[in-house]
């Protein structure tokens, strides 16, 4: 039984998954024979639908050469995202549009349309996953479909699957980590003597930081991941407003030097912990002792430490961004959906 896929959003993440499926087609990997793309809907690049299947390699080439899908010959073109979700014959909706953690739109409408239509949903979108995780899980259960969101925390690094499957049975007393690669890159570069402004400019030049970098440097991206982890892993009902948040814009070269003299290193740390019967969260710069596993994580890399009751601390280090890395998060969710159906 193959699963028919609809891509909602065909930017970096969607193209990353498409490249994985195209690159590994014909390699003999049994997982890859089970998926067939039938629809792509993107507000900028266009919308195409063929119930018999699309050629992802052709779609990717058109994006590379013309920037859109206007030249792709498909039976249906121009459908908006919600129509594509509801009316296509896709079994799985892959939602990878932009994240908004204030309103969660337009992704929230996409999530609801998918789950209400009885279609499985895999996403990298932190908006609805941050603001309405319990609602989305309940909606998926009510419609007997799966909702998977591995890529919302550390791209393809298996954080949620690790907690849910391989650390099952443990109680988590605390979860803390480096959840934003841009800020980690900036702080790492500042250790070489760069100012914050110069390190930020380099991050922007390399494509790590946006022209308006507030989501990263003010801690909003890390905050969203803290909320998702608290609610998904520790059974909390945390909201954005419940999490104390401080970014890295106030860190100076003098702060960096002082930490070095103390045998420590500045990191933007997201943390969730149990406190007095409740789960609390925060995001803030911390001077981390060099003996801490998180201290050795440099550049744009992410890391997370689970503090458990049965096997103590487990630390995972891996990429938290990137086209193929985040595309792989969607691919891993597809594999899990397929496995569960069998």
Buried (B, 14 or more C-beta within 10 A) or exposed (E): EEBBBBBBBBBBBBBBBBBBBBEEEEEEEEBBEBBBBBBBBBBEBBBBBBBEEBBBBBBBEBBEEEEBBEEBEBEBBEBEBBBBBBEBEBBBBBBBBEBBBEEBEBBBBBBBBBBBBEBBBBBBBBBBBBBBBEBBBEBBEEBEBBBBBBBBBBBBBBBBBBBBEEBEEBEBBBBBBBBBBBBBBBBBBBBEEBEBEEBBBBBBEEEBBEEEBEBBBBBBBBBBBBBBBBBBBBEBEBEBEBBEBBBBBEBEBEBBEEBBEEEBBBBBBBBBBBEEEEBBBBBBBBBBEEEBBBBBBBEBBBBBBBBBEEEEEBBBBBBBBBBBBBBBBBBBBBBBBBEEEE
